[in-house]
């Protein structure tokens, strides 16, 4: 089936026409599944109700969590200021008291006034402080020091503020995880040769700073630090924070502040692989983190309205701080965001990638003193990017054009076909054709994969060759063994070949050699095949088509060149404008097929029945010859 030019890219121009006059910036578009999970996690308290947030590449985590916080807050949040005060019974064991948010400094002033007052007149002041700062810990501490003076308190410090909050403080994000940043620390000092610690040397970490609220932790950073995961689990299971001993084992300095109760909601941020590993390797993980908030990297317009995506683009445009987009820029932007996802009906939510493109396009627009970003600016930015990253692809294509790598794009040859491969170099993917050849000879029906024999074949490619062997056996050797054997190879390939996307090309090449039917060299083909000849989808279809098109265009388009792809990949087509223009002008062609028979008819310009009849006739003739030769003559020969 020949594919029309209009089907080679998404309906980007129709989408652009649906742009509303005003869009509301929204970073959470398309994330309802994750938002529902977060809402469940934030509506439940207790030690065993934390969550894991899957953060795809390109998501601006802080922006997303900030907007979630504005819409959904932890129902059981209960924050306090925490202060350590001098313990009259022990200089090395200060006591902690909790206070209403923002009241720590006021309390210290009142505590100072309390200790300055005469013991005989303190009762009214005690009652006032207990009423002003309603806390059981405050009341207990006042009862403990009601008859004490400064001289009765050990050390030189009265108190220190560990944590203070304001009432509208958002969640806390700990993305640079160390033991000190997460758990805090107690430093040491040397006074006249004596190593000790004191109240002002106690420093809170993220757990205490977020105590009573929500703490988001980068999971990868957490797990890279030995021992931190175990410490975090212990705090979550016990709901209590105990300070580690200051210094190391070589320094004897005992200082043990009173443990602080912890009431916190923890959200781990990381990739799905980390989530899977934690579930598999840690038996406590499922109990502590039962809620999975899975943020998506794609927005499907088959399931969601397109209008909402314009709100997401408004958010990206605002964060990128670029010139406004002109109306003709939206089709070009839609083409880019669908190309990232590899599907015509899915738009990317990779905020950073879109921001980078818009900023590059904005710089180009400013150079031409424009007041908005136009389609030509986005196209120029993408061409510049291709130029920056395309050096290896250029060298590869040059090797073909100079004849160092032999690839035919015209004429017809028996047992030779152009397969389509994709190469990844330094994160940049590009497609290029590869010549596959097959020969047949008298034998026992084996198909020899030369790449496998020379240990240049990956396991998936080997599986693909075995599948196409099974197809040939199923069609031509159901009742008798084949008297023909074949060899197949990727010519001029000096590195490992893997993947099954060339199995259709290999099968067509073998059948061409068996039927002695020439293959049109202007056509290149990609696709996987099953044992019944059905053609299955492959990856990187756009890169493969564009790589072959560039070679044909450089040599000169003849109108007979094109590519054959699986019909299952039609929903992934998103080709460059010059490829679409060539298809529209009938200078290049894209065909979609569902069965190997369709591919053979396009490649050989012959009907499948005729080809298979030739193969059957050839096999029958060889079988007849084999029967006529006596066994002893075959033995000696």
SULLIN-V980439 format. One record per pair of residues at least 12 apart in sequence whose ideal C-beta (glycine too) atoms are under 7 Angstrom apart, sorted by the first residue. I is the first residue (numbers start at 1). J is the second residue. D is the distance in whole Angstrom. If there is no record, write none. Layout:
i=I j=J d=D
i=I j=J d=D
This chain:
i=1 j=591 d=6
i=1 j=592 d=5
i=1 j=593 d=7
i=2 j=589 d=6
i=2 j=591 d=6
i=3 j=590 d=4
i=3 j=591 d=7
i=3 j=592 d=6
i=5 j=580 d=5
i=5 j=583 d=5
i=5 j=584 d=4
i=7 j=570 d=7
i=7 j=573 d=7
i=8 j=573 d=5
i=8 j=575 d=5
i=8 j=579 d=7
i=8 j=580 d=5
i=8 j=583 d=6
i=8 j=590 d=7
i=9 j=335 d=6
i=9 j=573 d=7
i=9 j=574 d=5
i=9 j=575 d=6
i=9 j=580 d=6
i=10 j=334 d=7
i=10 j=338 d=5
i=10 j=344 d=4
i=10 j=574 d=6
i=12 j=331 d=4
i=12 j=334 d=4
i=12 j=335 d=5
i=13 j=331 d=5
i=15 j=306 d=6
i=15 j=334 d=5
i=16 j=330 d=4
i=16 j=331 d=5
i=16 j=334 d=6
i=18 j=306 d=6
i=18 j=307 d=7
i=19 j=310 d=6
i=19 j=330 d=6
i=20 j=307 d=6
i=20 j=310 d=6
i=23 j=310 d=4
i=23 j=311 d=5
i=23 j=314 d=4
i=24 j=311 d=5
i=24 j=314 d=7
i=25 j=311 d=7
i=25 j=314 d=5
i=25 j=315 d=4
i=25 j=318 d=5
i=26 j=311 d=4
i=26 j=312 d=6
i=26 j=315 d=6
i=27 j=63 d=5
i=27 j=64 d=5
i=27 j=67 d=5
i=27 j=315 d=5
i=28 j=64 d=7
i=28 j=67 d=6
i=29 j=299 d=7
i=29 j=308 d=5
i=29 j=309 d=6
i=29 j=311 d=6
i=29 j=312 d=4
i=30 j=296 d=6
i=30 j=299 d=4
i=30 j=304 d=6
i=30 j=349 d=6
i=31 j=295 d=6
i=31 j=296 d=6
i=33 j=294 d=6
i=34 j=293 d=4
i=34 j=294 d=6
i=34 j=295 d=5
i=37 j=51 d=7
i=37 j=291 d=5
i=37 j=292 d=6
i=37 j=293 d=4
i=38 j=51 d=7
i=38 j=68 d=6
i=38 j=72 d=6
i=38 j=293 d=5
i=39 j=72 d=5
i=40 j=291 d=6
i=41 j=291 d=4
i=42 j=72 d=5
i=42 j=73 d=7
i=42 j=74 d=5
i=42 j=75 d=6
i=42 j=265 d=7
i=43 j=75 d=5
i=45 j=76 d=4
i=47 j=236 d=6
i=47 j=237 d=6
i=47 j=239 d=6
i=48 j=287 d=5
i=48 j=288 d=6
i=48 j=290 d=7
i=49 j=290 d=7
i=50 j=236 d=7
i=50 j=265 d=6
i=50 j=266 d=4
i=50 j=267 d=7
i=50 j=288 d=6
i=50 j=289 d=5
i=51 j=267 d=5
i=51 j=289 d=6
i=51 j=291 d=4
i=51 j=293 d=6
i=52 j=268 d=5
i=52 j=275 d=5
i=52 j=289 d=5
i=52 j=292 d=6
i=53 j=267 d=5
i=53 j=268 d=7
i=53 j=269 d=5
i=53 j=293 d=5
i=53 j=295 d=7
i=54 j=271 d=7
i=54 j=272 d=5
i=54 j=275 d=6
i=54 j=292 d=7
i=54 j=293 d=7
i=54 j=294 d=5
i=54 j=295 d=6
i=55 j=269 d=5
i=55 j=270 d=7
i=55 j=295 d=6
i=56 j=295 d=6
i=56 j=296 d=7
i=56 j=297 d=4
i=57 j=297 d=7
i=57 j=350 d=7
i=58 j=297 d=7
i=58 j=350 d=3
i=58 j=351 d=5
i=58 j=352 d=4
i=58 j=353 d=5
i=59 j=295 d=6
i=59 j=351 d=6
i=60 j=351 d=5
i=60 j=352 d=7
i=61 j=269 d=6
i=62 j=173 d=6
i=63 j=319 d=7
i=65 j=171 d=6
i=65 j=173 d=7
i=65 j=216 d=6
i=66 j=170 d=6
i=69 j=170 d=5
i=69 j=171 d=5
i=74 j=213 d=7
i=74 j=214 d=5
i=74 j=265 d=5
i=77 j=212 d=6
i=77 j=213 d=5
i=78 j=212 d=5
i=78 j=263 d=6
i=79 j=101 d=5
i=79 j=165 d=5
i=79 j=212 d=4
i=79 j=213 d=6
i=80 j=98 d=4
i=80 j=99 d=6
i=80 j=100 d=7
i=80 j=101 d=7
i=80 j=212 d=6
i=81 j=98 d=7
i=81 j=99 d=4
i=81 j=101 d=6
i=81 j=102 d=7
i=81 j=103 d=6
i=81 j=104 d=4
i=81 j=161 d=7
i=81 j=163 d=6
i=81 j=164 d=5
i=81 j=165 d=6
i=82 j=96 d=6
i=82 j=98 d=6
i=82 j=162 d=5
i=82 j=163 d=5
i=82 j=208 d=7
i=82 j=260 d=6
i=83 j=97 d=5
i=83 j=99 d=6
i=83 j=104 d=5
i=83 j=107 d=7
i=83 j=108 d=7
i=83 j=159 d=6
i=83 j=161 d=5
i=83 j=162 d=6
i=84 j=96 d=5
i=84 j=159 d=6
i=84 j=160 d=5
i=84 j=162 d=6
i=84 j=199 d=6
i=84 j=202 d=6
i=84 j=257 d=6
i=85 j=97 d=6
i=85 j=141 d=6
i=85 j=158 d=7
i=85 j=159 d=4
i=86 j=153 d=4
i=86 j=154 d=6
i=86 j=155 d=6
i=86 j=157 d=7
i=86 j=158 d=6
i=86 j=159 d=7
i=88 j=144 d=6
i=88 j=145 d=6
i=88 j=148 d=5
i=88 j=152 d=6
i=88 j=153 d=6
i=91 j=154 d=3
i=91 j=155 d=5
i=92 j=254 d=6
i=92 j=255 d=5
i=92 j=256 d=6
i=93 j=256 d=5
i=93 j=258 d=7
i=94 j=199 d=6
i=94 j=257 d=5
i=94 j=258 d=7
i=95 j=141 d=6
i=95 j=258 d=5
i=96 j=137 d=7
i=96 j=257 d=7
i=96 j=258 d=5
i=96 j=260 d=5
i=97 j=135 d=6
i=97 j=137 d=4
i=97 j=138 d=5
i=97 j=141 d=5
i=98 j=135 d=5
i=98 j=137 d=6
i=99 j=133 d=5
i=99 j=135 d=6
i=99 j=138 d=7
i=100 j=133 d=7
i=101 j=165 d=4
i=101 j=166 d=6
i=101 j=167 d=5
i=102 j=164 d=6
i=102 j=165 d=7
i=102 j=166 d=6
i=102 j=167 d=7
i=103 j=133 d=6
i=104 j=161 d=5
i=104 j=164 d=5
i=105 j=161 d=7
i=107 j=133 d=5
i=108 j=159 d=5
i=110 j=129 d=5
i=111 j=158 d=7
i=111 j=159 d=7
i=112 j=158 d=7
i=114 j=129 d=7
i=115 j=149 d=6
i=115 j=150 d=6
i=119 j=147 d=5
i=122 j=146 d=6
i=126 j=142 d=5
i=126 j=146 d=6
i=129 j=142 d=6
i=130 j=142 d=6
i=155 j=198 d=6
i=157 j=198 d=6
i=157 j=199 d=4
i=157 j=200 d=6
i=159 j=199 d=7
i=160 j=199 d=4
i=160 j=200 d=5
i=160 j=202 d=6
i=162 j=202 d=6
i=162 j=204 d=5
i=162 j=208 d=6
i=163 j=204 d=5
i=163 j=208 d=5
i=163 j=209 d=6
i=163 j=211 d=7
i=169 j=213 d=7
i=171 j=213 d=6
i=171 j=214 d=4
i=171 j=216 d=6
i=172 j=206 d=6
i=172 j=209 d=6
i=172 j=210 d=4
i=172 j=213 d=7
i=172 j=215 d=5
i=173 j=216 d=5
i=174 j=206 d=4
i=174 j=215 d=6
i=174 j=216 d=7
i=174 j=217 d=5
i=174 j=218 d=7
i=175 j=218 d=5
i=175 j=221 d=7
i=176 j=221 d=7
i=177 j=217 d=6
i=177 j=218 d=6
i=177 j=221 d=4
i=177 j=222 d=5
i=177 j=225 d=6
i=177 j=228 d=7
i=178 j=225 d=7
i=179 j=225 d=7
i=179 j=228 d=6
i=180 j=205 d=6
i=181 j=205 d=6
i=181 j=206 d=6
i=182 j=205 d=5
i=182 j=206 d=5
i=182 j=207 d=6
i=182 j=228 d=6
i=183 j=205 d=5
i=183 j=207 d=6
i=183 j=231 d=6
i=184 j=203 d=5
i=184 j=204 d=5
i=184 j=205 d=3
i=184 j=208 d=6
i=185 j=203 d=5
i=186 j=201 d=6
i=186 j=202 d=5
i=186 j=243 d=6
i=186 j=246 d=4
i=186 j=255 d=6
i=187 j=201 d=4
i=187 j=246 d=7
i=188 j=246 d=5
i=188 j=247 d=5
i=188 j=251 d=7
i=188 j=253 d=6
i=189 j=201 d=6
i=195 j=251 d=6
i=195 j=253 d=5
i=196 j=253 d=6
i=197 j=246 d=5
i=197 j=253 d=6
i=197 j=255 d=4
i=202 j=257 d=6
i=207 j=235 d=6
i=207 j=241 d=6
i=207 j=262 d=7
i=207 j=264 d=7
i=208 j=241 d=6
i=208 j=260 d=6
i=210 j=264 d=6
i=211 j=262 d=6
i=211 j=263 d=7
i=211 j=264 d=6
i=212 j=263 d=6
i=212 j=264 d=7
i=213 j=264 d=7
i=214 j=265 d=5
i=214 j=267 d=7
i=215 j=264 d=6
i=215 j=266 d=5
i=216 j=267 d=5
i=216 j=269 d=6
i=217 j=266 d=6
i=217 j=268 d=6
i=217 j=269 d=7
i=218 j=269 d=5
i=218 j=270 d=7
i=219 j=268 d=4
i=219 j=269 d=6
i=219 j=270 d=3
i=219 j=274 d=5
i=220 j=270 d=5
i=220 j=274 d=6
i=223 j=274 d=7
i=233 j=284 d=6
i=233 j=288 d=7
i=235 j=262 d=6
i=236 j=266 d=7
i=236 j=288 d=6
i=239 j=261 d=6
i=239 j=262 d=5
i=239 j=263 d=7
i=240 j=259 d=5
i=240 j=261 d=6
i=240 j=262 d=6
i=241 j=259 d=6
i=241 j=260 d=5
i=241 j=262 d=5
i=242 j=259 d=5
i=243 j=256 d=7
i=243 j=257 d=5
i=268 j=289 d=6
i=275 j=292 d=7
i=296 j=349 d=6
i=297 j=348 d=7
i=297 j=349 d=5
i=297 j=350 d=6
i=298 j=341 d=5
i=298 j=346 d=4
i=298 j=347 d=7
i=298 j=348 d=7
i=298 j=349 d=6
i=299 j=346 d=7
i=299 j=347 d=4
i=299 j=349 d=6
i=300 j=345 d=6
i=300 j=346 d=5
i=301 j=345 d=5
i=301 j=347 d=7
i=302 j=345 d=5
i=309 j=347 d=6
i=312 j=349 d=7
i=316 j=351 d=6
i=316 j=354 d=5
i=316 j=355 d=6
i=317 j=358 d=7
i=319 j=355 d=6
i=320 j=355 d=4
i=320 j=358 d=5
i=320 j=359 d=6
i=322 j=358 d=5
i=322 j=359 d=6
i=322 j=362 d=4
i=322 j=373 d=6
i=323 j=362 d=5
i=323 j=365 d=6
i=323 j=371 d=7
i=323 j=372 d=5
i=323 j=373 d=5
i=324 j=372 d=5
i=325 j=372 d=7
i=325 j=373 d=5
i=326 j=372 d=4
i=326 j=373 d=6
i=326 j=374 d=5
i=328 j=374 d=6
i=328 j=375 d=4
i=329 j=373 d=5
i=329 j=374 d=6
i=329 j=375 d=5
i=329 j=378 d=6
i=331 j=375 d=7
i=332 j=375 d=4
i=332 j=378 d=4
i=332 j=379 d=6
i=333 j=378 d=6
i=335 j=574 d=7
i=336 j=357 d=6
i=336 j=378 d=7
i=336 j=382 d=7
i=337 j=354 d=6
i=338 j=574 d=6
i=339 j=574 d=5
i=340 j=353 d=6
i=342 j=572 d=5
i=343 j=571 d=6
i=343 j=572 d=6
i=344 j=571 d=5
i=344 j=572 d=7
i=344 j=573 d=7
i=344 j=574 d=6
i=345 j=571 d=7
i=357 j=378 d=7
i=357 j=381 d=6
i=358 j=373 d=7
i=360 j=381 d=4
i=361 j=373 d=5
i=361 j=377 d=4
i=361 j=378 d=5
i=361 j=381 d=4
i=364 j=377 d=5
i=364 j=380 d=5
i=364 j=381 d=6
i=365 j=377 d=5
i=389 j=428 d=4
i=390 j=430 d=7
i=392 j=425 d=4
i=393 j=430 d=4
i=396 j=432 d=5
i=397 j=550 d=6
i=397 j=551 d=6
i=400 j=551 d=6
i=401 j=554 d=6
i=405 j=492 d=5
i=406 j=435 d=6
i=406 j=492 d=7
i=407 j=433 d=5
i=407 j=435 d=6
i=408 j=521 d=4
i=409 j=521 d=6
i=409 j=522 d=6
i=409 j=551 d=7
i=409 j=552 d=5
i=409 j=555 d=6
i=409 j=561 d=6
i=410 j=521 d=6
i=410 j=522 d=6
i=410 j=558 d=6
i=411 j=521 d=5
i=412 j=518 d=4
i=412 j=519 d=6
i=412 j=520 d=5
i=412 j=521 d=6
i=413 j=518 d=6
i=413 j=519 d=6
i=413 j=521 d=6
i=414 j=512 d=6
i=414 j=513 d=6
i=414 j=516 d=6
i=414 j=517 d=7
i=414 j=518 d=5
i=415 j=437 d=6
i=415 j=438 d=5
i=415 j=439 d=6
i=415 j=509 d=6
i=415 j=512 d=5
i=415 j=513 d=4
i=416 j=435 d=7
i=416 j=437 d=5
i=416 j=509 d=7
i=416 j=519 d=6
i=417 j=436 d=5
i=417 j=505 d=5
i=417 j=508 d=6
i=417 j=509 d=4
i=417 j=519 d=5
i=417 j=525 d=7
i=418 j=433 d=4
i=418 j=435 d=6
i=418 j=521 d=7
i=418 j=524 d=4
i=419 j=433 d=7
i=419 j=434 d=5
i=419 j=436 d=5
i=419 j=502 d=4
i=419 j=505 d=4
i=419 j=524 d=7
i=419 j=525 d=7
i=419 j=526 d=7
i=420 j=433 d=6
i=420 j=524 d=5
i=420 j=525 d=7
i=420 j=526 d=4
i=420 j=544 d=4
i=420 j=548 d=6
i=420 j=563 d=7
i=421 j=434 d=5
i=421 j=502 d=7
i=422 j=540 d=4
i=422 j=543 d=5
i=422 j=544 d=6
i=429 j=540 d=6
i=429 j=543 d=5
i=430 j=543 d=6
i=430 j=547 d=6
i=431 j=540 d=7
i=431 j=543 d=4
i=431 j=544 d=4
i=431 j=545 d=7
i=431 j=546 d=6
i=431 j=547 d=3
i=431 j=548 d=7
i=432 j=547 d=5
i=433 j=524 d=5
i=433 j=548 d=5
i=433 j=551 d=6
i=434 j=490 d=6
i=434 j=493 d=7
i=435 j=491 d=4
i=435 j=492 d=7
i=436 j=488 d=7
i=436 j=490 d=6
i=436 j=502 d=7
i=436 j=505 d=5
i=436 j=506 d=6
i=436 j=509 d=5
i=437 j=489 d=6
i=437 j=491 d=6
i=437 j=509 d=7
i=438 j=486 d=6
i=438 j=487 d=7
i=438 j=488 d=5
i=438 j=509 d=4
i=438 j=510 d=5
i=438 j=513 d=4
i=439 j=486 d=7
i=439 j=487 d=5
i=439 j=513 d=6
i=440 j=484 d=5
i=440 j=486 d=5
i=440 j=513 d=5
i=440 j=514 d=6
i=441 j=484 d=7
i=441 j=485 d=6
i=442 j=483 d=6
i=442 j=484 d=7
i=442 j=622 d=7
i=443 j=484 d=6
i=443 j=485 d=3
i=444 j=481 d=6
i=444 j=485 d=6
i=445 j=477 d=6
i=445 j=481 d=5
i=445 j=482 d=4
i=445 j=484 d=7
i=445 j=485 d=6
i=446 j=485 d=5
i=447 j=465 d=7
i=447 j=469 d=5
i=447 j=486 d=5
i=447 j=488 d=7
i=447 j=510 d=7
i=448 j=485 d=7
i=448 j=486 d=7
i=448 j=487 d=5
i=449 j=462 d=7
i=449 j=465 d=5
i=449 j=488 d=6
i=450 j=487 d=6
i=450 j=488 d=7
i=450 j=489 d=4
i=451 j=489 d=6
i=451 j=490 d=6
i=451 j=493 d=7
i=451 j=497 d=5
i=452 j=465 d=7
i=456 j=493 d=7
i=456 j=496 d=5
i=456 j=497 d=6
i=457 j=497 d=6
i=458 j=496 d=6
i=458 j=497 d=7
i=458 j=498 d=3
i=460 j=498 d=5
i=460 j=499 d=5
i=460 j=500 d=5
i=461 j=497 d=5
i=461 j=498 d=5
i=461 j=499 d=6
i=461 j=500 d=7
i=463 j=500 d=6
i=464 j=500 d=3
i=464 j=503 d=4
i=464 j=528 d=7
i=465 j=503 d=7
i=465 j=506 d=7
i=467 j=503 d=6
i=467 j=529 d=7
i=467 j=530 d=6
i=467 j=531 d=6
i=468 j=503 d=5
i=468 j=506 d=6
i=468 j=507 d=4
i=468 j=529 d=6
i=470 j=531 d=5
i=471 j=507 d=6
i=471 j=529 d=7
i=471 j=531 d=5
i=471 j=533 d=6
i=472 j=510 d=7
i=474 j=531 d=6
i=476 j=615 d=6
i=476 j=616 d=7
i=476 j=619 d=6
i=480 j=623 d=6
i=482 j=619 d=6
i=483 j=619 d=6
i=483 j=622 d=4
i=483 j=623 d=6
i=483 j=626 d=6
i=484 j=514 d=7
i=484 j=619 d=6
i=484 j=622 d=6
i=486 j=510 d=6
i=486 j=513 d=6
i=488 j=506 d=5
i=488 j=509 d=7
i=488 j=510 d=6
i=500 j=528 d=4
i=501 j=526 d=5
i=501 j=527 d=7
i=501 j=528 d=6
i=501 j=538 d=4
i=501 j=539 d=7
i=503 j=528 d=5
i=503 j=529 d=5
i=504 j=525 d=6
i=504 j=527 d=4
i=504 j=528 d=6
i=504 j=529 d=5
i=504 j=535 d=6
i=504 j=596 d=7
i=504 j=599 d=6
i=505 j=525 d=5
i=505 j=526 d=7
i=507 j=529 d=6
i=507 j=596 d=6
i=508 j=525 d=7
i=508 j=596 d=7
i=508 j=599 d=5
i=508 j=600 d=6
i=508 j=603 d=6
i=511 j=600 d=6
i=511 j=611 d=7
i=512 j=604 d=7
i=514 j=615 d=5
i=514 j=618 d=7
i=515 j=611 d=5
i=515 j=614 d=4
i=515 j=615 d=5
i=516 j=614 d=7
i=517 j=604 d=4
i=517 j=606 d=6
i=517 j=611 d=6
i=518 j=604 d=7
i=519 j=603 d=5
i=519 j=604 d=6
i=520 j=603 d=6
i=520 j=605 d=7
i=522 j=558 d=6
i=522 j=560 d=5
i=522 j=561 d=4
i=523 j=562 d=6
i=523 j=564 d=6
i=523 j=602 d=6
i=523 j=603 d=6
i=524 j=548 d=5
i=524 j=563 d=5
i=525 j=563 d=7
i=525 j=564 d=4
i=525 j=599 d=6
i=526 j=538 d=6
i=526 j=544 d=5
i=526 j=565 d=6
i=527 j=565 d=6
i=527 j=566 d=4
i=529 j=596 d=6
i=533 j=595 d=5
i=533 j=596 d=4
i=533 j=597 d=7
i=534 j=594 d=7
i=534 j=595 d=6
i=535 j=566 d=5
i=535 j=593 d=6
i=535 j=594 d=6
i=535 j=595 d=6
i=535 j=596 d=7
i=536 j=566 d=6
i=536 j=568 d=6
i=537 j=566 d=5
i=537 j=568 d=4
i=537 j=569 d=5
i=538 j=566 d=6
i=538 j=569 d=7
i=541 j=565 d=6
i=541 j=569 d=4
i=541 j=572 d=5
i=541 j=573 d=7
i=542 j=573 d=7
i=542 j=574 d=6
i=542 j=575 d=6
i=545 j=563 d=5
i=545 j=575 d=6
i=545 j=579 d=7
i=545 j=590 d=7
i=546 j=575 d=6
i=546 j=576 d=6
i=546 j=579 d=6
i=548 j=563 d=6
i=549 j=579 d=5
i=549 j=582 d=7
i=549 j=588 d=6
i=552 j=588 d=7
i=557 j=582 d=6
i=557 j=587 d=4
i=557 j=588 d=6
i=559 j=586 d=6
i=559 j=587 d=5
i=561 j=588 d=6
i=562 j=588 d=6
i=562 j=589 d=3
i=562 j=590 d=6
i=562 j=591 d=6
i=563 j=590 d=6
i=564 j=591 d=5
i=564 j=593 d=6
i=564 j=599 d=6
i=564 j=602 d=6
i=565 j=590 d=7
i=565 j=592 d=6
i=566 j=592 d=7
i=566 j=593 d=7
i=567 j=592 d=4
i=567 j=593 d=6
i=567 j=594 d=5
i=570 j=592 d=6
